[in-house]
Amino acid sequence: MKTVDVTVIGGGPAGLAAAIEAHKNGAKVLLVEREARLGGILKQCIHDGFGLVRFGEKLTGPEYAHRFIKEFSDLGIEAMTLTFVTAVDRTSEGYALTLVNRNGMSKVLSKTLILATGCRERTAKQVFIHGTRPAGVYTAGTAQNFVNLCGVMPAKRCVILGSGDIGLIMARRLTLEGAQVLGVYEIQSTPSGLTRNIHQCLHDYGIPLHLSHTVTRVFGHDRMTAVEVAQVDENKAVIESTKQIIECDTLILSVGLIPENEQAESLGIQIDPFTKGPICDQGLQTLLDGVFSCGNALHVNDLVDYVSESGETAGRNAAKWAHDYRTFASIEPGNGIAYTVPQRLNTAEAGGDVVLYFRSKKVYEKALLQVTVNDVPVYEKKYAHLKPPEMERLSIDFAQYDIKTGDTVKVQIREDAAK
């Protein structure tokens, strides 16, 4: 049986960064990837805008991935592609993995695991659209794969449901390829995607955005012929008098992403109900000793730069992980905060800056972010704008606050003190 220090499951931007960083910190690393090529979803993201934070350049997805793939290869780190993890069993020495690929079945014993499995898109079944099941209903990622990797046009006249970033980008991409995008329909009263994508992908191309609207029904037998759209009220209930039929041959769904955590759940790892990713500490270790999570498997990120950053954090800490690092304080979202990552603080490793990611529950034009320890304020920062679709990153040196095991760190919005 092959023995390694760190096994990384997933070869996208998070997994690549994790494997590289673990190797640099002296670990023997194995990366397992189910696809034939490394790079994850970036292989089909041919638009630019990647790498602005990390490299100060506007790279395409493949260009961004190539930089990590080249470094991974130059360091001689082992990768097994077209390989699936079919079972993970905890042992006294670590984790025994059962792997299956075209060469058959093999076993690997790993001291630690890094879950970098990314996320998947919500489908039509998960948003309860009524009607028939004709061809022409695609998730935005599937449509992107057709156009950018397969060279196939999936639509001539299409409607897009949801204003997530992939849907916005595909509205522009399909328009450039000659399709007619009739509109983007968003059930929320505010857009779900980044502001820059609203402007660059919709406004610049004259594509209408209909807020507080949704698709209620699909029509067609073999191929879609139309959709029914309607306005919704503040409780998301359909306003019957606003229903209208739009003739189209394609419906593109951009209705959210779900972290892929089947492996985490099979190990009994506790999942945060809001992020849908594992609860973790600042080293991105989950509540199960020796198992780390990073990237979009941990929580859905806006920028790939932060996906890579979390991969490096997980890789570095997996490489140096020791069994006595088990004393923790909790980090909790307070007023106005939807979630924070990490959700706990390893007090044995609390020195130096800790990166907190968070999202607000609603739109704030002016807000004062406050961090407390056992309800005592220790840190404040003013924000001119906070929006739920835009993740925020905050770096705090918790060492100066003498946080002990069992303490509670709370992140909250002070609306009364934001002026």
Secondary structure as UniProt FT lines:
FT   STRAND          2..9
FT   HELIX           13..24
FT   TURN            25..26
FT   STRAND          29..32
FT   HELIX           40..44
FT   TURN            51..55
FT   HELIX           61..74
FT   TURN            75..76
FT   STRAND          78..80
FT   STRAND          84..91
FT   TURN            92..93
FT   STRAND          94..101
FT   TURN            102..103
FT   STRAND          104..115
FT   STRAND          119..121
FT   HELIX           124..127
FT   STRAND          130..131
FT   STRAND          137..139
FT   HELIX           140..145
FT   HELIX           146..150
FT   STRAND          157..161
FT   HELIX           165..176
FT   TURN            177..178
FT   STRAND          180..186
FT   HELIX           195..197
FT   HELIX           198..202
FT   HELIX           203..205
FT   STRAND          209..211
FT   STRAND          213..220
FT   STRAND          223..232
FT   TURN            234..235
FT   HELIX           240..242
FT   STRAND          244..247
FT   STRAND          250..253
FT   STRAND          257..259
FT   HELIX           262..266
FT   TURN            267..268
FT   TURN            273..275
FT   TURN            282..283
FT   STRAND          285..286
FT   TURN            289..290
FT   STRAND          291..293
FT   HELIX           295..297
FT   HELIX           304..319
FT   TURN            323..324
FT   STRAND          328..333
FT   TURN            335..336
FT   STRAND          337..341
FT   STRAND          344..346
FT   HELIX           347..349
FT   STRAND          353..360
FT   STRAND          367..373
FT   TURN            374..375
FT   STRAND          376..383
FT   TURN            388..389
FT   STRAND          392..397
FT   HELIX           398..401
FT   TURN            405..406
FT   STRAND          408..413
FT   HELIX           415..417
//
